[in-house]
């Protein structure tokens, strides 16, 4: 009995400490261009609302052009992406596993690939509870070795959220940072102890590494949580995302320096990037780090778009000794996995990245070698007027339950398209 108790306690502690938390990830180098979006909105967020007939599409390409027998399952998670302490049949109806039945081979592309896609929910799997979810994709029934893990959200909108983005109240940060002030109406939750039962988070664009967790309200009045905090709800505004468009390989669009189609793989070189930390703010269009697959030459962007080797170049006076340089954005699933190399002869950082035709937005970041902190502002600069997209999420664990409901979800922008 003592051994059993020790094992149970060890497992419980590991779960609570976040050691088993799920992230967006790709575990096979042949898997490219993972997209997850609502039907009809390719640049939308992977969010479902209970009791609505909405669906999500998850798609990806496999550069190994032999057909694979892919399947997927859904895993309910707590507010911090640890597996919830409930069984799958408590949050799923139908089956707990479904095969990916839809796929198409690429057409007349230099790099052959198979495009796979699926819908969530579908006729085999329906979702019954709100919360954080992971879709885990694997091959040949081997769920212990996933090919892809991807986060999404299911909301039961029991509370309402309203707010705005302003320049930071702190005079020292007013020119560089943004403050997200908001209120949450929880009257319908009947929560007796909001400080213990409710978790509130703020996420900037698609990043999770700088997310603000466990916000406590300034005040609670008549079922309204007031988060006009002035300090805890502040993010660096950073800078507008850099972007480029190579949906056409026939001409150089903005920020594309050259296109070479004479090789077995097309090569696209971008215009040399320069650090913007000490440059004045420039208002440009932004897509908040997202990407959009598109080809101007053909009708089907999913199967007729080419893959090309895109060369990123960043100028610098000297290499960074204490940090590495990374490219970050939605096309990388915000993993900060694209590390740049330094060319001593040209005094440039560079990276060659295989990407599918389309529009891409991105930023550069420094990763400190000692603490693994990703710093965007040291390269891109930070300005209070930068357009950003903030996602506010409210979780509720009602008394007597063992999982976190997602009862509020709201996007707040300081930018109107």
C-alpha positions as CSV (number, residue, x, y, z in Angstrom):
1,X,0.0,0.0,0.0
2,X,2.8,2.4,0.9
3,X,4.4,1.8,-2.6
4,X,1.1,2.5,-4.3
5,X,0.7,5.8,-2.4
6,X,4.2,6.9,-3.2
7,X,3.6,6.2,-6.9
8,X,0.3,8.0,-6.9
9,X,1.8,11.0,-5.2
10,X,4.8,11.1,-7.6
11,X,2.4,11.1,-10.6
12,X,0.2,13.7,-9.1
13,X,3.1,16.0,-8.4
14,X,4.5,15.6,-12.0
15,X,1.1,16.5,-13.4
16,X,0.7,19.5,-11.2
17,X,4.1,20.8,-11.9
18,X,3.5,21.0,-15.6
19,X,6.1,18.4,-16.5
20,X,3.6,16.6,-18.8
21,X,2.1,19.7,-20.4
22,X,1.4,19.6,-24.1
23,X,2.8,22.1,-26.7
24,X,2.4,22.7,-30.4
25,X,5.0,20.5,-32.0
26,X,6.0,18.5,-35.1
27,X,8.0,15.3,-34.5
28,X,8.8,14.3,-38.1
29,X,11.0,16.5,-40.4
30,X,8.9,15.5,-43.4
31,X,5.8,17.1,-42.0
32,X,5.4,20.7,-43.2
33,X,2.8,23.5,-43.3
34,X,0.6,22.6,-40.3
35,X,-2.6,24.8,-40.4
36,X,-5.5,24.8,-37.9
37,X,-8.4,27.2,-38.5
38,X,-12.2,27.5,-38.6
39,X,-14.0,26.4,-41.7
40,X,-14.2,29.5,-44.0
41,X,-11.5,31.5,-42.2
42,X,-8.1,30.3,-43.0
43,X,-6.4,32.9,-40.9
44,X,-8.8,32.5,-37.9
45,X,-8.0,31.0,-34.5
46,X,-8.6,27.3,-33.7
47,X,-11.6,28.0,-31.4
48,X,-14.9,26.1,-31.1
49,X,-18.0,27.2,-29.2
50,X,-20.2,24.6,-27.5
51,X,-23.7,24.3,-28.9
52,X,-22.7,25.9,-32.2
53,X,-22.3,24.1,-35.6
54,X,-18.8,25.3,-36.0
55,X,-15.9,23.1,-37.2
56,X,-12.1,23.4,-37.4
57,X,-9.9,22.1,-40.2
58,X,-6.4,20.8,-39.5
59,X,-4.2,20.2,-42.5
60,X,-0.5,19.4,-43.2
61,X,1.8,18.2,-45.9
62,X,4.0,15.1,-45.9
63,X,7.0,15.4,-48.1
64,X,7.4,11.7,-48.0
65,X,5.0,11.1,-50.9
66,X,4.1,7.6,-49.8
67,X,0.6,7.4,-48.3
68,X,0.5,7.1,-44.5
69,X,-2.3,5.7,-42.3
70,X,-2.7,8.7,-40.0
71,X,-5.1,8.8,-37.1
72,X,-5.8,11.3,-34.4
73,X,-7.3,11.6,-30.9
74,X,-8.3,14.5,-28.7
75,X,-6.9,15.1,-25.2
76,X,-8.6,17.4,-22.7
77,X,-6.1,19.6,-20.7
78,X,-6.2,21.9,-17.8
79,X,-5.6,25.6,-18.0
80,X,-1.8,25.0,-18.2
81,X,-1.9,22.2,-20.8
82,X,-1.5,19.2,-18.4
83,X,-3.8,16.3,-19.2
84,X,-7.1,16.6,-17.3
85,X,-8.1,14.1,-14.6
86,X,-11.1,12.9,-16.6
87,X,-11.6,10.0,-19.0
88,X,-12.0,10.5,-22.7
89,X,-15.6,9.2,-22.7
90,X,-16.4,12.0,-20.3
91,X,-15.6,14.7,-22.9
92,X,-15.9,12.9,-26.2
93,X,-18.9,11.2,-27.8
94,X,-18.6,8.5,-30.5
95,X,-15.1,7.2,-30.8
96,X,-11.9,8.3,-29.1
97,X,-9.9,7.8,-32.2
98,X,-10.5,8.7,-35.9
99,X,-8.6,8.1,-39.1
100,X,-7.6,10.9,-41.5
101,X,-9.5,9.9,-44.6
102,X,-9.0,13.0,-46.8
103,X,-5.8,13.5,-48.7
104,X,-4.6,14.6,-52.1
105,X,-1.3,14.2,-54.0
106,X,0.6,17.4,-55.1
107,X,0.3,18.2,-58.8
108,X,3.3,19.0,-61.0
109,X,5.4,20.3,-58.2
110,X,9.2,20.0,-58.0
111,X,8.9,18.6,-54.5
112,X,6.2,16.0,-54.4
113,X,4.0,15.8,-51.2
114,X,0.7,14.6,-50.0
115,X,-1.7,17.0,-48.5
116,X,-3.8,15.7,-45.6
117,X,-6.7,17.3,-43.9
118,X,-9.5,16.6,-41.4
119,X,-12.4,18.2,-39.6
120,X,-12.9,18.6,-35.8
121,X,-15.5,17.6,-34.7
122,X,-16.5,15.0,-37.3
123,X,-19.0,12.1,-37.6
124,X,-16.8,9.9,-35.5
125,X,-15.8,12.3,-32.7
126,X,-17.9,15.0,-31.0
127,X,-16.8,17.2,-28.1
128,X,-19.0,17.6,-25.0
129,X,-17.0,19.7,-22.6
130,X,-15.3,23.1,-22.8
131,X,-11.6,23.6,-22.1
132,X,-8.1,23.3,-23.6
133,X,-7.7,20.5,-26.1
134,X,-4.8,18.8,-27.8
135,X,-5.2,17.0,-31.1
136,X,-2.6,14.3,-31.3
137,X,-1.8,12.9,-34.8
138,X,0.0,9.6,-35.1
139,X,0.8,6.8,-37.6
140,X,-0.3,3.1,-37.7
141,X,-2.2,3.3,-34.4
142,X,0.9,4.3,-32.4
143,X,-0.5,7.1,-30.2
144,X,2.6,7.0,-28.0
145,X,4.7,8.4,-30.9
146,X,2.9,11.4,-32.2
147,X,3.7,13.1,-35.5
148,X,2.0,16.3,-34.6
149,X,0.5,17.8,-31.4
150,X,-1.6,20.9,-31.8
151,X,-3.5,23.0,-29.3
152,X,-7.1,24.3,-29.7
153,X,-9.9,25.7,-27.6
154,X,-13.5,24.8,-26.9
155,X,-15.5,27.6,-25.2
156,X,-18.7,27.5,-23.2
157,X,-19.4,31.2,-23.2
158,X,-20.8,31.6,-19.7
159,X,-19.1,34.9,-19.0
160,X,-18.5,38.1,-21.1
161,X,-15.3,40.0,-21.6
162,X,-14.8,43.6,-22.6
163,X,-11.6,45.7,-22.7
164,X,-9.1,47.7,-24.6
165,X,-5.4,48.1,-25.3
166,X,-3.7,51.3,-24.2
167,X,-0.2,52.7,-23.7
168,X,1.3,51.5,-20.4
169,X,0.3,53.6,-17.3
170,X,3.9,53.4,-16.0
171,X,5.6,56.6,-17.4
172,X,8.9,54.6,-17.8
173,X,7.2,52.2,-20.2
174,X,4.6,54.4,-21.8
175,X,6.5,54.6,-25.1
176,X,7.3,50.9,-25.4
177,X,4.7,48.8,-23.6
178,X,1.0,48.1,-23.9
179,X,-1.6,47.6,-21.1
180,X,-4.6,45.4,-21.6
181,X,-7.4,46.6,-19.3
182,X,-10.5,44.5,-19.3
183,X,-13.5,43.4,-17.2
184,X,-15.1,40.0,-16.9
185,X,-18.8,39.4,-16.1
186,X,-19.0,36.2,-14.1
187,X,-22.6,36.6,-12.8
188,X,-23.7,33.4,-14.6
189,X,-21.0,31.2,-13.0
190,X,-22.3,31.4,-9.4
191,X,-18.7,31.3,-8.2
192,X,-18.4,31.7,-4.4
193,X,-14.6,32.0,-4.4
194,X,-13.5,33.5,-7.7
195,X,-9.9,33.9,-6.6
196,X,-9.6,30.1,-6.1
197,X,-12.0,28.9,-8.8
198,X,-11.2,31.2,-11.7
199,X,-8.0,31.5,-13.8
200,X,-7.5,34.3,-16.2
201,X,-4.8,34.4,-18.9
202,X,-3.6,36.9,-21.6
203,X,-1.8,35.8,-24.7
204,X,-0.1,38.1,-27.2
205,X,-0.6,37.1,-30.8
206,X,0.3,33.4,-31.1
207,X,3.1,33.3,-28.6
208,X,2.8,31.2,-25.5
209,X,6.3,31.7,-24.0
210,X,5.5,35.2,-22.7
211,X,1.8,34.5,-21.8
212,X,0.5,36.1,-18.6
213,X,-1.1,33.5,-16.3
214,X,-3.1,33.5,-13.1
215,X,-4.1,37.2,-13.1
216,X,-5.9,38.4,-10.0
217,X,-8.5,41.1,-10.4
218,X,-8.1,44.6,-8.9
219,X,-11.7,44.4,-7.6
220,X,-14.8,42.3,-7.7
221,X,-18.2,44.2,-7.7
222,X,-21.6,42.7,-8.5
223,X,-20.2,39.8,-10.4
224,X,-17.7,42.0,-12.4
225,X,-14.0,41.2,-12.2
226,X,-12.0,44.4,-12.9
227,X,-8.5,43.8,-14.4
228,X,-7.4,47.4,-14.7
229,X,-4.1,46.4,-13.0
230,X,-1.5,48.7,-14.7
231,X,1.4,46.4,-14.0
232,X,0.6,42.7,-14.2
233,X,-1.3,43.1,-17.5
234,X,1.5,44.7,-19.5
235,X,3.3,43.5,-22.6
236,X,6.1,45.0,-24.6
237,X,4.4,46.4,-27.7
238,X,7.3,45.2,-29.9
239,X,7.1,46.1,-33.6
240,X,5.0,45.3,-36.6
241,X,5.7,41.9,-38.0
242,X,8.0,41.7,-41.0
243,X,6.5,40.0,-44.0
244,X,7.1,38.7,-47.5
245,X,4.9,37.2,-50.2
246,X,6.1,34.6,-52.7
247,X,2.7,33.4,-53.9
248,X,4.1,34.1,-57.4
249,X,7.4,32.7,-58.4
250,X,7.4,34.7,-61.6
251,X,8.3,38.1,-60.1
252,X,9.8,39.6,-57.0
253,X,7.2,41.0,-54.7
254,X,7.8,43.3,-51.7
255,X,10.7,42.2,-49.6
256,X,11.8,39.5,-52.0
257,X,15.2,40.2,-53.5
258,X,15.5,37.3,-56.0
259,X,13.9,34.1,-57.2
260,X,16.0,31.3,-58.8
261,X,14.0,28.5,-60.4
262,X,16.9,26.8,-62.2
263,X,17.6,24.3,-59.5
264,X,15.7,21.2,-58.4
265,X,14.3,23.2,-55.5
266,X,13.3,26.8,-56.2
267,X,15.3,29.4,-54.2
268,X,13.9,32.6,-52.8
269,X,16.2,35.2,-51.2
270,X,14.7,37.9,-49.1
271,X,15.9,41.5,-49.0
272,X,18.4,42.0,-46.2
273,X,16.8,42.7,-42.9
274,X,18.2,45.2,-40.5
275,X,17.7,45.6,-36.7
276,X,14.9,48.0,-35.9
277,X,15.6,48.7,-32.3
278,X,17.0,52.2,-32.8
279,X,14.8,53.1,-35.8
280,X,11.6,55.2,-35.5
281,X,8.3,53.4,-35.5
282,X,6.9,52.7,-39.0
283,X,3.2,51.9,-39.4
284,X,2.8,49.0,-41.8
285,X,0.2,46.4,-42.4
286,X,0.4,43.4,-40.1
287,X,-1.0,39.9,-39.9
288,X,0.2,39.3,-36.3
289,X,2.7,36.6,-37.2
290,X,0.3,34.5,-39.3
291,X,0.8,33.0,-42.7
292,X,-1.5,32.2,-45.6
293,X,-0.8,29.5,-48.3
294,X,-1.5,30.9,-51.8
295,X,-0.3,30.5,-55.4
296,X,-1.0,33.0,-58.1
297,X,-0.3,30.5,-60.9
298,X,-2.8,27.8,-60.2
299,X,-6.3,27.2,-58.7
300,X,-5.5,24.8,-55.8
301,X,-3.2,26.3,-53.3
302,X,-3.2,23.1,-51.2
303,X,-1.8,20.8,-53.9
304,X,-0.3,23.0,-56.6
305,X,1.8,25.4,-54.5
306,X,5.5,24.8,-54.7
307,X,7.9,24.5,-51.9
308,X,10.9,26.8,-52.1
309,X,14.1,27.3,-50.0
310,X,13.6,30.8,-48.5
311,X,16.8,32.5,-47.4
312,X,16.5,35.0,-44.5
313,X,19.3,37.5,-44.0
314,X,19.9,39.7,-40.9
315,X,22.7,42.3,-40.8
316,X,24.8,42.8,-37.7
317,X,28.0,44.5,-36.7
318,X,29.3,41.4,-34.9
319,X,28.0,37.9,-33.8
320,X,26.2,37.6,-30.5
321,X,28.3,35.7,-28.0
322,X,25.8,35.3,-25.2
323,X,22.7,34.6,-27.4
324,X,21.5,32.9,-30.5
325,X,19.2,34.5,-33.2
326,X,15.9,32.8,-34.1
327,X,13.1,33.5,-36.6
328,X,9.7,33.2,-35.0
329,X,6.1,33.2,-36.3
330,X,3.0,31.1,-36.9
331,X,4.6,29.1,-39.7
332,X,7.0,27.7,-37.1
333,X,4.0,27.1,-34.7
334,X,5.7,29.8,-32.5
335,X,8.2,27.2,-31.4
336,X,11.3,29.4,-31.9
337,X,12.9,26.4,-33.6
338,X,14.5,28.2,-36.6
339,X,18.0,29.1,-35.5
340,X,20.1,31.4,-37.7
341,X,23.8,30.8,-38.5
342,X,26.5,33.5,-38.7
343,X,28.6,34.0,-41.8
344,X,31.8,35.7,-40.7
345,X,32.8,36.6,-44.3
346,X,29.7,38.7,-44.9
347,X,29.0,39.6,-41.3
348,X,25.4,38.4,-41.6
349,X,23.0,36.0,-39.9
350,X,21.3,33.7,-42.3
351,X,18.8,30.7,-42.4
352,X,17.5,28.7,-45.3
353,X,13.9,27.5,-44.6
354,X,11.8,25.3,-46.8
355,X,8.4,27.0,-47.1
356,X,5.3,26.5,-49.2
357,X,4.2,29.3,-51.4
358,X,2.2,32.1,-49.8
359,X,2.3,35.1,-47.5
360,X,4.4,35.0,-44.3
361,X,4.8,37.3,-41.4
362,X,7.6,36.9,-38.8
363,X,10.0,38.5,-36.3
364,X,13.6,38.0,-35.2
365,X,14.4,37.1,-31.5
366,X,17.5,36.7,-29.4
367,X,17.6,33.6,-27.2
368,X,19.8,34.1,-24.1
369,X,22.0,31.0,-23.7
370,X,21.9,31.1,-20.0
371,X,18.2,31.5,-19.2
372,X,16.6,30.5,-22.6
373,X,14.7,33.8,-22.6
374,X,13.5,34.9,-26.1
375,X,13.9,38.7,-26.5
376,X,12.3,40.2,-29.6
377,X,12.6,43.8,-28.6
378,X,16.5,43.8,-28.7
379,X,16.3,43.3,-32.5
380,X,12.8,44.6,-33.5
381,X,12.4,47.4,-31.0
382,X,9.2,48.0,-29.0
383,X,6.6,50.7,-29.4
384,X,3.3,51.4,-27.7
385,X,1.5,52.0,-31.0
386,X,2.3,48.6,-32.6
387,X,-0.8,46.6,-33.7
388,X,-1.1,43.5,-31.6
389,X,-3.8,40.8,-31.0
390,X,-4.5,39.8,-27.4
391,X,-6.5,36.7,-26.4
392,X,-8.1,36.7,-23.0
393,X,-9.2,33.4,-21.6
394,X,-11.2,32.7,-18.5
395,X,-11.2,29.2,-16.9
396,X,-13.6,28.0,-14.2
397,X,-13.2,24.9,-12.0
398,X,-16.6,24.6,-10.3
399,X,-16.8,22.9,-6.8
400,X,-16.9,19.1,-7.0
401,X,-15.3,18.9,-10.5
402,X,-11.8,17.9,-11.5
403,X,-11.3,19.8,-14.8
404,X,-11.0,23.4,-16.0
405,X,-13.9,24.7,-18.1
406,X,-13.1,27.4,-20.6
407,X,-16.0,29.9,-20.0
408,X,-14.7,33.0,-21.6
409,X,-12.6,33.8,-24.7
410,X,-12.1,37.2,-26.3
411,X,-9.8,38.7,-28.8
412,X,-8.9,42.3,-28.3
413,X,-6.9,44.3,-30.8
414,X,-5.5,47.8,-30.9
415,X,-5.8,47.8,-34.6
416,X,-8.8,47.9,-36.9
417,X,-8.5,46.4,-40.4
